[in-house]
Amino acid sequence: MTDKGSIATGMAKDTIREIKEWQAIMDHLRNLPVKNPGELPVIQVDERAVEVRAINAA
């Protein structure tokens, strides 16, 4: 059974719809600012980009 409190939902056409994680990421990417209309947004790189995300166990 699914815990209804753990599902993100939104309203669309008077119905409740589940919001998928990938959908939230895409919405965020679509809202990033662009320098010139028609171009892709540039994601700024800062000190967090060099953070180690994996450890070689071998």
C-alpha positions as CSV (number, residue, x, y, z in Angstrom):
1,M,0.0,0.0,0.0
2,T,1.3,3.5,-0.9
3,D,1.6,6.1,1.8
4,K,-0.5,8.9,0.4
5,G,1.4,11.5,2.5
6,S,4.7,10.6,0.8
7,I,3.5,11.4,-2.7
8,A,3.9,14.9,-4.1
9,T,0.7,16.0,-5.9
10,G,-0.6,18.9,-7.9
11,M,-3.9,20.0,-9.4
12,A,-4.6,19.8,-13.1
13,K,-8.1,20.2,-14.6
14,D,-9.8,19.8,-11.2
15,T,-8.1,16.4,-10.6
16,I,-5.2,15.5,-8.3
17,R,-2.1,14.3,-10.2
18,E,1.1,12.8,-8.9
19,I,4.2,14.8,-9.5
20,K,7.2,12.7,-10.6
21,E,10.7,13.6,-9.5
22,W,12.0,13.8,-13.0
23,Q,9.2,16.2,-13.8
24,A,10.2,18.5,-11.0
25,I,13.8,18.5,-12.3
26,M,12.7,19.3,-15.8
27,D,10.5,22.1,-14.5
28,H,13.5,23.5,-12.7
29,L,15.7,23.3,-15.7
30,R,13.1,25.0,-17.9
31,N,13.0,27.9,-15.5
32,L,16.8,28.6,-15.5
33,P,17.6,32.0,-16.9
34,V,19.1,32.3,-20.4
35,K,21.3,35.1,-21.7
36,N,19.7,35.3,-25.1
37,P,16.3,34.0,-26.2
38,G,16.4,30.7,-28.0
39,E,19.6,29.6,-26.3
40,L,20.1,27.0,-23.6
41,P,20.6,28.0,-20.0
42,V,24.1,27.8,-18.6
43,I,24.4,26.2,-15.2
44,Q,27.0,27.9,-13.1
45,V,29.8,25.8,-11.6
46,D,30.9,26.5,-8.1
47,E,32.9,24.8,-5.3
48,R,30.2,22.1,-4.9
49,A,31.0,20.7,-8.4
50,V,34.3,19.3,-7.1
51,E,32.6,17.4,-4.3
52,V,33.5,13.7,-4.2
53,R,30.4,11.7,-4.9
54,A,31.8,8.2,-5.0
55,I,34.6,6.4,-3.3
56,N,36.7,3.7,-5.1
57,A,36.4,0.6,-2.8
58,A,38.9,-1.5,-4.8
